[in-house]
Amino acid sequence: MRSTTPLNILCASGMPENRLNLHPNEGADLGLMMTRYSVDIGEGVGAELYLVNECPKESIELSLKFWERLGKPSKAILSYDGAVLRIERLTR
């Protein structure tokens, strides 16, 4: 399983709830090279993961609603096993 370093969480207004944006460098840490992936984020919940240069490095962009559902963490580590994207919330 591949993982990222701790990433800052940025909330993007108007972003669809099931969309996650990463900079391509963080995507490479997870072994991802294409621009778009359909991923399972646990419990059968699906999301669309996009690798976009406009996303700041060492950050993940997500919707305000999804961020609230995660418990409003300031940072997270992503892990990907080729099927499931796990989001480990970091409190400080």
C-alpha positions as a printed Julia matrix, in Angstrom:
92×3 Matrix{Float64}:
   0.0    0.0     0.0
   1.32   3.45   -0.94
   0.85   6.58    1.17
   1.35  10.32    1.0
   3.07  12.57    3.48
   0.66  14.58    5.66
  -1.43  16.81    3.38
  -3.12  20.11    4.19
  -6.87  19.96    3.67
  -8.38  22.74    1.6
 -12.12  23.21    1.19
 -13.16  24.36   -2.26
 -16.51  26.07   -2.56
 -18.82  24.66   -5.18
 -16.91  21.39   -5.47
 -19.1   18.29   -5.86
 -19.24  16.28   -2.63
 -17.73  13.15   -4.15
 -14.75  14.89   -5.8
 -11.19  15.03   -4.44
  -8.35  17.03   -6.04
  -4.65  16.27   -5.6
  -1.52  17.74   -7.12
   0.09  15.22   -9.53
   3.15  14.93   -7.24
   0.97  13.51   -4.46
  -0.76  11.29   -7.01
   2.65   9.88   -7.96
   3.27   9.04   -4.28
   0.16   6.85   -4.51
   1.23   5.33   -7.84
  -1.36   7.33   -9.81
  -0.38   8.8   -13.17
  -3.65   9.47  -15.04
  -5.71  12.6   -14.44
  -8.92  10.96  -13.16
  -9.75   7.9   -11.06
 -12.95   6.42   -9.66
 -12.06   5.21   -6.17
 -13.77   3.57   -3.22
 -13.21   5.6    -0.05
 -14.57   2.92    2.28
 -17.91   1.4     3.18
 -18.85   1.22   -0.5
 -18.73   5.01   -0.92
 -17.33   6.11   -4.25
 -15.44   9.26   -5.16
 -13.78  10.83   -8.18
 -10.11  11.62   -7.65
  -8.55  14.19   -9.99
  -4.87  15.02  -10.35
  -4.75  18.73  -11.19
  -1.79  21.09  -11.35
  -3.96  23.89   -9.94
  -4.19  22.07   -6.6
  -1.4   23.32   -4.31
   1.38  20.85   -3.59
   1.12  18.88   -0.34
  -2.64  19.52   -0.2
  -5.93  17.82   -0.92
  -8.98  19.79   -2.02
 -12.44  18.56   -1.13
 -15.95  19.85   -0.59
 -16.98  21.56    2.64
 -19.61  18.87    3.25
 -17.09  16.02    2.88
 -14.61  17.85    5.15
 -17.31  18.19    7.82
 -18.14  14.49    7.48
 -14.46  13.68    8.1
 -14.6   15.64   11.38
 -13.0   18.89   10.11
  -9.36  17.78   10.22
  -6.6   20.19    9.2
  -4.39  17.47    7.71
  -4.7   13.93    6.38
  -2.59  11.1     5.04
  -3.91   9.23    2.02
  -3.2    5.54    1.42
  -4.13   3.64   -1.72
  -3.98  -0.1    -2.36
  -5.17   0.0    -5.97
  -8.84  -0.25   -5.02
  -9.6    1.62   -1.79
  -8.39   5.13   -0.96
  -8.06   5.51    2.8
  -8.09   8.94    4.43
  -6.36   9.04    7.81
  -7.36  12.21    9.64
  -4.67  14.05   11.58
  -5.84  16.36   14.34
  -2.73  18.54   14.76
